[in-house]
Amino acid sequence: MIAPFAILFAVFFLYPVMSGLYYSFHAWNAVRPPEYVGLENYRRILSSRDFSRAAWNLLIYISITVPVGIATALGLALLVDSFSPRWSNFFRSVYFMPVVLPAFLAATIWRWIYAPNFGLLNVVLGWFGIGSTNFLNDTGTMLYALIAVDVWVSAGFNMVIILAGLKNIPTELYEAARLDGANRWQQIRHVTLPGLGPVLFFVFTYGLISAMQVFDKPWLLTGSSFTSYGGRRNALLFPVMDMLGRGFGGLKFGEAAAYGFILTVAIVAVTAATFGVKVWRTRK
C-alpha cells in the first residue's frame, strides 16, 4: 500500500539529495567523470567574494522584508476585517491578486514602475521636483526596490492567513476589553496580538524560509542569465542565484551542489533557532 509513495519519494527526493551530496565532494562539469576533491568545493564557496556579497545582501533583505511584510499584512488584515462582509471579500480578493500573478508578469509591472524618466514612480517623484532615478541600476536603491516588490507580492498571502486567525479570536474578549475602557489600540495590543500569536509565528517562519531562498524576483528584475546575474556590482546577488550561476553558467556542478547543502544547513539552523526561541519563551 505504501509502495507507490515510497518509490516516488525515493526516486524524486532521496536519490537527488544523495546524489547531490555525492557531487558536492567532487569536481564535475557534467561532461567528464566526477573527480573527488573532498571539502575543496565548500572551501572555495565559503572563501569566495561572491558568497560573502550574497550572504550580506540576504541578511539585509531578510532583516527588512520579513518584519515589514508581516506588519503590512497585519495592517491590511485589520483594515479588511473592519469592513462589511461584502467589501471585506472584495478587498481581500484585490489584495490577494499579486500572489497569483506569474512572477514574470509581476516583474514586468515593477520594471515599468521603476523605469527611469517615464516610469510611474519617477513621474510621481518628478511632480515634487525630484530627479529621475534608475532604481534597478543604482546600487543604493536596488535592494530596497526589490524589498518593495517582495512586500507587494507576499502581503496578500500573509493577510489571508492573519484574517483567518482574526476570525478565531472570541468576540467576548473584545467586549470585555471595551467594558474595561480599552481603546482600539489597546484592544489590538492586549487582545488581537496575543490571540494571533501562533498565526504570526507561522507567518514569520514561512516568510523567513521563503526569504532565504529568494531567486525569481531579483533574477527577473535585473534581467539576469546564467552567465550574467546579480545586477550592477552584484547589488542583487543572492545565494540561490549564485548557486545556479556556478552550476549552469560555469559548469561547476560540484560547487553548486555544495552551495545547495550550505544553504540547506543555514535554513535548517535558522528554523531550528526560531522554534527554539518560541519553546523557550513559552516555558518562560
C-alpha positions as CSV (number, residue, x, y, z in Angstrom):
1,M,0.0,0.0,0.0
2,I,2.8,2.4,0.7
3,A,5.0,1.2,-2.2
4,P,3.8,4.0,-4.7
5,F,4.7,6.7,-2.2
6,A,7.9,5.0,-1.1
7,I,9.1,4.6,-4.7
8,L,8.2,8.2,-5.8
9,F,9.8,9.6,-2.6
10,A,13.0,7.6,-3.2
11,V,13.2,8.5,-6.9
12,F,12.3,12.2,-6.7
13,F,13.7,13.1,-3.2
14,L,16.1,10.7,-1.7
15,Y,18.1,10.0,-4.9
16,P,18.5,13.7,-5.8
17,V,19.6,14.5,-2.3
18,M,22.1,11.7,-2.0
19,S,23.5,12.3,-5.5
20,G,23.8,16.0,-4.7
21,L,25.7,15.2,-1.5
22,Y,28.0,12.9,-3.6
23,Y,28.7,15.5,-6.2
24,S,29.4,18.2,-3.6
25,F,32.6,16.4,-2.8
26,H,33.6,16.1,-6.5
27,A,34.6,18.4,-9.3
28,W,32.1,17.7,-12.1
29,N,31.2,19.6,-15.2
30,A,28.5,17.1,-16.4
31,V,30.8,16.0,-19.2
32,R,33.8,14.4,-17.7
33,P,33.6,11.8,-14.9
34,P,33.4,13.3,-11.3
35,E,36.8,13.8,-9.6
36,Y,36.9,13.6,-5.9
37,V,38.2,16.8,-4.2
38,G,37.0,16.4,-0.6
39,L,35.9,19.6,1.0
40,E,37.5,21.8,-1.6
41,N,34.2,22.9,-3.1
42,Y,32.9,24.0,0.3
43,R,36.2,25.9,1.0
44,R,36.0,27.7,-2.4
45,I,32.4,28.8,-1.8
46,L,32.9,30.0,1.8
47,S,36.0,31.9,0.9
48,S,34.7,33.5,-2.3
49,R,33.8,37.2,-2.6
50,D,30.5,36.4,-4.3
51,F,29.4,34.2,-1.4
52,S,30.2,37.0,1.1
53,R,28.3,39.5,-1.0
54,A,25.3,37.2,-1.5
55,A,25.2,36.4,2.2
56,W,25.3,40.2,3.1
57,N,22.6,41.0,0.7
58,L,20.5,38.2,2.1
59,L,21.0,39.4,5.6
60,I,19.8,42.9,4.8
61,Y,17.0,41.6,2.7
62,I,15.6,39.3,5.5
63,S,16.0,41.9,8.2
64,I,13.8,44.4,6.4
65,T,11.4,42.4,4.2
66,V,10.2,39.9,6.8
67,P,9.1,42.4,9.6
68,V,7.9,45.0,7.1
69,G,5.9,42.3,5.2
70,I,4.3,41.0,8.3
71,A,3.5,44.5,9.6
72,T,1.9,45.4,6.2
73,A,-0.1,42.2,6.1
74,L,-1.3,42.7,9.7
75,G,-2.4,46.2,8.9
76,L,-4.2,45.1,5.8
77,A,-5.9,42.2,7.7
78,L,-7.1,44.6,10.4
79,L,-8.4,47.0,7.8
80,V,-10.2,44.4,5.7
81,D,-11.7,42.8,8.9
82,S,-13.3,46.1,9.8
83,F,-15.3,46.3,6.6
84,S,-18.7,44.8,6.0
85,P,-18.7,41.2,4.6
86,R,-19.3,42.4,1.0
87,W,-16.5,44.9,1.0
88,S,-14.3,42.6,3.0
89,N,-14.5,39.9,0.4
90,F,-13.8,42.5,-2.4
91,F,-10.7,44.0,-0.8
92,R,-9.4,40.6,0.3
93,S,-9.5,39.5,-3.4
94,V,-7.9,42.7,-4.5
95,Y,-5.0,42.5,-2.0
96,F,-4.5,38.8,-2.8
97,M,-4.3,39.3,-6.5
98,P,-0.5,39.9,-6.6
99,V,0.1,36.5,-5.0
100,V,-1.5,34.7,-8.0
101,L,0.2,36.8,-10.7
102,P,3.0,34.9,-12.6
103,A,6.4,36.0,-11.4
104,F,7.5,37.3,-14.8
105,L,4.3,39.5,-15.1
106,A,4.9,41.0,-11.6
107,A,8.5,41.7,-12.5
108,T,7.4,43.3,-15.8
109,I,4.9,45.6,-14.0
110,W,7.6,46.7,-11.5
111,R,10.2,47.2,-14.2
112,W,7.8,49.6,-15.8
113,I,7.1,51.4,-12.5
114,Y,10.9,51.7,-11.8
115,A,11.8,52.7,-15.3
116,P,13.9,55.9,-15.5
117,N,12.3,59.0,-16.9
118,F,9.0,57.6,-18.0
119,G,8.3,55.1,-15.2
120,L,5.3,55.7,-12.9
121,L,7.4,56.2,-9.8
122,N,9.8,58.6,-11.5
123,V,6.8,60.5,-12.9
124,V,5.3,60.9,-9.5
125,L,8.6,61.9,-7.9
126,G,9.0,64.5,-10.7
127,W,5.8,66.2,-9.6
128,F,7.7,67.1,-6.4
129,G,10.9,68.2,-8.1
130,I,12.8,65.0,-7.5
131,G,15.1,64.0,-10.4
132,S,14.8,60.7,-12.3
133,T,16.4,57.6,-10.7
134,N,17.3,54.3,-12.2
135,F,16.1,52.2,-9.3
136,L,17.1,48.9,-10.8
137,N,20.6,50.1,-11.8
138,D,21.6,52.3,-8.8
139,T,23.4,50.2,-6.2
140,G,21.9,52.5,-3.5
141,T,18.3,51.7,-4.4
142,M,18.3,48.3,-6.0
143,L,17.9,46.2,-2.8
144,Y,15.2,48.4,-1.4
145,A,13.4,48.3,-4.8
146,L,13.4,44.5,-4.5
147,I,12.1,44.7,-1.0
148,A,9.1,46.8,-2.1
149,V,8.3,44.3,-4.8
150,D,8.5,41.4,-2.3
151,V,6.2,43.1,0.2
152,W,3.7,43.9,-2.5
153,V,3.7,40.2,-3.7
154,S,3.7,38.5,-0.3
155,A,1.4,40.8,1.8
156,G,-1.8,39.3,0.3
157,F,-0.9,35.8,1.2
158,N,0.1,36.7,4.8
159,M,-3.1,38.9,5.0
160,V,-5.3,35.9,4.3
161,I,-3.6,33.8,6.9
162,I,-3.9,36.6,9.5
163,L,-7.5,37.2,8.6
164,A,-8.3,33.5,9.4
165,G,-6.6,34.0,12.7
166,L,-8.6,37.1,13.5
167,K,-11.8,35.1,12.9
168,N,-10.8,32.7,15.6
169,I,-10.4,35.3,18.3
170,P,-13.5,35.2,20.5
171,T,-15.6,38.4,20.3
172,E,-16.2,38.2,24.1
173,L,-12.6,39.2,24.7
174,Y,-13.1,42.4,22.7
175,E,-16.4,43.1,24.6
176,A,-14.7,42.6,27.9
177,A,-11.8,44.9,26.9
178,R,-14.3,47.6,25.8
179,L,-16.1,47.3,29.1
180,D,-12.8,47.9,30.9
181,G,-12.4,51.1,28.9
182,A,-9.8,49.9,26.4
183,N,-9.5,51.9,23.2
184,R,-8.9,50.4,19.7
185,W,-5.1,50.4,20.0
186,Q,-5.2,48.8,23.5
187,Q,-7.6,46.1,22.1
188,I,-5.1,45.3,19.4
189,R,-2.2,45.2,21.8
190,H,-3.7,43.2,24.5
191,V,-6.3,41.0,22.7
192,T,-5.5,40.9,19.0
193,L,-1.8,40.4,19.0
194,P,-1.8,37.7,21.8
195,G,-4.6,35.9,20.0
196,L,-2.7,35.9,16.8
197,G,0.5,34.5,18.4
198,P,0.5,31.1,16.7
199,V,-0.6,32.6,13.3
200,L,2.1,35.3,13.4
201,F,4.7,32.7,14.3
202,F,3.7,30.6,11.3
203,V,3.8,33.7,9.0
204,F,7.2,34.7,10.4
205,T,8.7,31.3,10.0
206,Y,7.3,30.8,6.5
207,G,8.4,34.3,5.4
208,L,11.9,33.6,6.8
209,I,12.4,30.4,5.0
210,S,11.0,31.9,1.8
211,A,13.2,34.9,2.0
212,M,16.3,32.7,2.4
213,Q,15.5,31.1,-0.9
214,V,14.8,34.3,-2.8
215,F,15.5,33.9,-6.5
216,D,12.9,34.7,-9.1
217,K,12.2,38.4,-8.3
218,P,15.8,39.7,-8.3
219,W,16.6,37.4,-11.3
220,L,13.7,38.9,-13.3
221,L,14.1,42.5,-12.2
222,T,17.7,42.6,-13.3
223,G,17.2,40.6,-16.5
224,S,19.7,38.0,-15.4
225,S,21.1,35.0,-17.2
226,F,23.2,32.1,-16.1
227,T,26.3,34.0,-17.2
228,S,25.3,37.5,-16.0
229,Y,23.3,37.8,-12.9
230,G,23.1,39.8,-9.7
231,G,22.7,43.2,-11.3
232,R,25.2,46.1,-11.1
233,R,28.1,45.4,-8.8
234,N,26.2,42.3,-7.5
235,A,23.8,44.5,-5.6
236,L,21.0,42.0,-6.1
237,L,23.1,38.8,-5.8
238,F,21.6,36.1,-3.6
239,P,22.8,32.6,-2.7
240,V,20.3,30.7,-4.9
241,M,21.3,32.9,-7.9
242,D,25.0,32.3,-7.2
243,M,24.4,28.6,-6.9
244,L,22.6,28.3,-10.3
245,G,25.2,30.6,-11.9
246,R,28.1,28.4,-10.7
247,G,26.3,25.2,-11.9
248,F,24.7,26.2,-15.3
249,G,26.8,29.2,-16.1
250,G,30.2,28.0,-15.0
251,L,29.5,24.2,-15.3
252,K,30.8,23.7,-11.8
253,F,28.0,21.4,-10.7
254,G,30.1,20.1,-7.7
255,E,30.4,23.6,-6.3
256,A,26.7,24.2,-7.0
257,A,25.8,21.0,-5.1
258,A,28.0,22.1,-2.2
259,Y,26.4,25.5,-2.2
260,G,22.9,23.9,-2.0
261,F,23.9,22.0,1.1
262,I,25.4,25.0,2.7
263,L,22.1,26.9,2.1
264,T,20.1,23.9,3.4
265,V,22.1,23.8,6.6
266,A,21.7,27.5,7.1
267,I,17.9,27.3,6.6
268,V,17.6,24.3,9.0
269,A,19.7,26.1,11.6
270,V,17.7,29.3,11.4
271,T,14.4,27.4,11.5
272,A,15.5,25.3,14.5
273,A,16.7,28.5,16.3
274,T,13.3,30.1,15.6
275,F,11.4,27.1,17.1
276,G,13.9,27.0,20.0
277,V,13.2,30.7,20.9
278,K,9.5,30.0,20.7
279,V,9.7,27.0,23.0
280,W,11.9,28.9,25.4
281,R,9.5,31.9,25.6
282,T,6.6,29.5,26.1
283,R,8.2,27.8,29.0
284,K,9.3,31.2,30.5
